Structure formats: structure tokens, C-alpha cells
């Protein structure tokens, strides 16, 4: 389970077979988030771009196709990849 930053705390992002569904969001965010389509397999394999923020948390930016906007998701602190 991934969590989205919000003023009220994190909201769960549920991994499904083909997409990640954003749950428990207010109407404004859910309208934007409704078009986020990321395969759960890609997230599990870390195929999405992950970067660190000033606060030290790692986040992935997911494109929103319909509105051409994006949203940041907090990601767990995975160990560094071994190449």
C-alpha cells in the first residue's frame, strides 16, 4: 500500500492487477486522480521515477493523462538498488 500526502494524513492507494486505484480522496483530487493509470507490476518493480524531496521522503510522480497534470505519491524507503 502506498500513501498520498494530504492535510488530513495519508490516504491508501490500493494496488490492483492492472492499475493503482486512489481511494478516500476529496472530489477535487479524485477528479484529477481518476485518470492515473500505473500498472501495479510497474510500481512493484520500481519502474516509475522515484526522487527524494527536501523533507527526505521519496516520492514518485505519476502523470495524469486527461488533465496532463501530475501528482506526487510518497513511497516507502526501499534499500538502494544493487547494480
N, C-alpha and C positions, 0 to 999 in steps of 0.2 A: 504494500500500500504506500502510495506517495501522498504528500500533504501539500496543500496550497496555502501560502501565507494570506492572512486576512486580519482585519481588526479584531475579529472575534476568535482568533486562533485558527489552527489548520483545519481544512476540510478534507475528507478522504477522497482519493482518486482511485477508482476501482479498476483493476486490470481485467479486461475481458479477452476473449480469444483473438479478436481482430482489432480492438480499439481500447483506448483508455477512456472511461466514462467519468466526467466530472460531476460529483454529487453534492447536494446540500449547499448550493450556491444561490445568492440572491439573483433576481431577474436580470439585472444589467449584466452581470458577469456570466450568467448561464447562457444568455443570448450569444455572447462572444464565444464562450467555451463550447457551445453546441457543435461547432464545426471542427473542433480539434480532433484530428484523426491520426493516431500514432499506434502502430501495431504493438501489442503488449510484448511480443517477442523482441522487437527493436529496443524497447525500454529495458528489458531484462538483459539484453546483450550489450547495453550501453551504446547503441548506435546513434542515439540522439546526442547533440552537442551539449557538453557539460562544462560549466565555467564557475569559478569562485567569485563571490561578491565581497565587498568591503567588510561585511559583517562576518565573514569566514564561512558562511553556508555555501554549499554547492547547489547550483540550480541548472535546469535545462530550459532552453527557450523553445517553445513549440509554436509553429506557425498556425494561424487560423485562416483557412482558405477563403471563406466567404468574405470576411471583413478585411483580409490582408493585414491583420494585426497579430500580435503575439502575446503570450503570457508566460510568466516565469513559474516554474514548479520547483519547490525545494526537493532535493534528492538526499538520500542517506549518504553518510560519509563512507564511501566504498574505499577499500585499500587501493593503493596505486597499482596500475596495470604493470605486469612484468612482461617485457618485450623480449 
